[in-house]
Structures are given as structure tokens and as C-alpha cells.
Amino acid sequence: MANTLHTDNLITRNYIEAAGVGALENFLSRAEITVARPNRQDTPVDAVAINEDLIAVPIQLKVVLQGGMTVHRKYLGRNLKLVYVNLGLELGGLHEHTSFVVLDPETAWQLPTKLGLKFDPEYHDTYRWPTTTANLRAALEEHTCRTPAELADALF
């Protein structure tokens, strides 16, 4: 599980990850979605969402405390959803409210190019926005979930 942690912040990495997982589990359980977590740590899957029809969706969770975003080439072609948890003030984050951005790996990887940034998807392995720019926020809006039902719909 990845997160954005700046050294000037006193919240520990473990707390950030726990808050992100807790927020995901809370929202999905309120949407009547089961969340399972793998026992192994050497997998790109941090959680699996399972709906009432027993359809399972693997999730790679990214916890965002302040802002910014990182996309990775290594998830291309994987059957999973990238879920970026923007931690709200109520969970120790710096966003007004907790929200989730749900992307498939291909959509995430295309974001720098879509936004016209200096980026060669054939050369780079990652791209990181240190802050959430207005253009990035606008591009992510259609993928942003603010309610349990929106999160469940975006996953399934």
C-alpha cells in the first residue's frame, strides 16, 4: 500500500495506512460490500471487494494524506482497480472530507499524457504530482466517489 507522507507531518505511516483501509472498509460495508484482505504482503492487491453476486474486485490502495498523486506503469495489464483514498480532516488528513478516486491502471497511466505533461509513457515507470493541481482535480472529478454507493458503483 502506498501513501504520500511528508516528513514534516507527525502522523505515522502506519496510522495513514490504517486510516485509509478503515475508510475503505467503512464506506464499502455501508454499501453492503464485503472487504477481504490478503494474508500475503508480496502481492499488488491490498484488498478485495466482493458484492452480493460474489463478484470480486482486487484493489490496490493508495492513501493520500495531503494531496498529489502517483501513477505506476507496473499495474498496467493487471485486473485490479486503483483506489486513491483522500483522507479528510475527520481521519487526520488535510482534505475537507474523505473521498475516493477509482481508476483502472490504464486510465491512471494515461493521465499525464491526457493533461499534456512532459511525460514519455514508454520511458517512465512512475509519474508523481507533488500537489493536486486544478487540471488534475478536474480530470479526476468523474472518477471521484464521495458516498458509499458511488464507491460501490465505481468498483463494480
C-alpha positions in Angstrom: 0.0 0.0 0.0 1.4 3.4 -0.9 0.8 6.7 0.7 2.0 10.3 0.4 3.8 11.1 3.7 5.8 14.2 4.1 8.5 14.3 6.8 7.1 17.5 8.4 3.8 15.6 9.2 3.6 13.9 12.6 1.1 11.3 11.5 2.9 8.0 11.2 2.9 5.8 8.1 1.0 3.0 9.9 -1.7 5.4 11.0 -2.1 6.7 7.5 -2.4 3.2 6.1 -4.8 2.1 8.8 -7.0 5.2 8.3 -7.1 4.5 4.5 -8.0 0.9 5.0 -10.6 1.8 7.6 -12.2 4.4 5.4 -12.4 1.9 2.5 -13.9 -0.8 4.7 -16.3 1.7 6.3 -17.7 3.0 3.0 -17.9 -0.4 1.4 -19.6 -2.1 4.4 -22.2 0.7 4.3 -22.8 -0.2 0.7 -23.2 -3.9 1.7 -19.9 -4.8 0.0 -17.6 -7.3 1.8 -13.9 -6.4 2.0 -11.3 -9.2 2.3 -7.6 -8.5 2.9 -4.8 -10.9 1.6 -2.6 -12.5 4.2 0.5 -12.2 2.0 2.3 -8.9 1.7 4.1 -9.7 -1.6 1.0 -9.1 -3.8 -0.1 -6.0 -5.6 -3.6 -6.4 -4.0 -4.3 -4.7 -0.7 -8.0 -5.6 -0.5 -10.7 -7.4 -2.5 -14.2 -6.1 -2.7 -16.9 -8.7 -3.0 -20.5 -7.9 -3.9 -23.7 -9.9 -3.2 -23.3 -11.7 -6.5 -19.9 -12.9 -5.3 -18.1 -10.8 -7.9 -14.6 -10.0 -6.6 -12.6 -6.9 -7.5 -8.9 -6.7 -6.5 -7.9 -3.3 -5.1 -4.5 -1.6 -5.0 -5.0 1.1 -2.3 -3.1 4.4 -2.3 -3.6 6.7 0.7 -3.3 10.4 0.1 -2.9 12.5 3.2 -2.4 16.0 1.7 -2.5 16.0 -2.0 -0.8 14.9 -5.1 -0.9 11.5 -6.8 1.5 8.9 -8.2 0.7 6.6 -11.1 2.8 3.4 -11.8 3.5 1.5 -15.0 3.7 -1.8 -13.0 -0.1 -2.0 -12.7 -0.7 -1.9 -16.5 -2.5 -5.1 -17.7 -3.5 -6.1 -14.2 -7.1 -7.0 -13.4 -7.5 -4.6 -10.5 -8.8 -1.2 -9.5 -6.5 1.6 -8.2 -8.3 3.3 -5.3 -6.8 6.5 -4.1 -8.1 7.4 -0.6 -8.1 11.2 0.0 -8.1 11.3 3.8 -10.4 14.0 5.2 -9.9 16.1 8.3 -12.0 13.6 10.3 -9.3 10.9 9.7 -6.3 13.2 10.2 -5.8 14.1 6.5 -5.9 17.5 5.0 -8.8 17.2 2.7 -12.1 18.7 3.8 -13.9 15.3 3.6 -12.7 11.8 2.8 -13.2 10.8 -0.8 -12.0 8.1 -3.2 -10.7 8.1 -6.7 -11.2 4.8 -8.5 -9.3 4.2 -11.7 -8.3 1.2 -13.8 -4.5 1.1 -14.3 -4.7 2.1 -18.0 -6.7 5.3 -17.2 -4.3 6.2 -14.4 -1.2 5.7 -16.6 -2.7 7.9 -19.4 -3.4 10.9 -17.1 0.0 12.7 -17.5 -0.4 12.4 -21.3 -4.0 13.5 -21.2 -3.1 16.5 -19.2 -0.3 17.5 -21.6 2.6 17.0 -19.2 6.2 16.3 -20.1 6.0 12.5 -19.9 7.0 9.6 -22.0 4.9 6.5 -21.1 7.3 4.2 -22.9 10.3 5.5 -20.9 9.0 6.3 -17.4 8.0 3.8 -14.7 6.1 6.3 -12.5 4.7 9.8 -12.6 4.1 11.9 -9.4 2.2 15.0 -8.9 3.5 16.6 -5.7 0.3 18.5 -5.3 -3.2 18.2 -6.7 -3.3 20.8 -9.4 -6.6 22.3 -10.8 -6.1 20.3 -14.0 -5.6 17.0 -12.2 -8.6 17.7 -9.9 -10.7 18.3 -13.0 -9.5 15.2 -14.7 -10.2 13.1 -11.6 -13.7 14.5 -10.9 -15.6 11.9 -12.9 -13.7 9.2 -11.0 -14.2 10.7 -7.5 -16.6 9.0 -5.1 -18.0 10.8 -2.1 -20.6 8.3 -0.9 -20.6 4.6 -0.2 -23.0 4.0 -3.1 -20.7 5.9 -5.5 -17.7 3.9 -4.4 -19.5 0.6 -4.9 -20.7 1.6 -8.3 -17.2 2.7 -9.4 -15.8 -0.7 -8.3 -18.5 -2.9 -9.9 
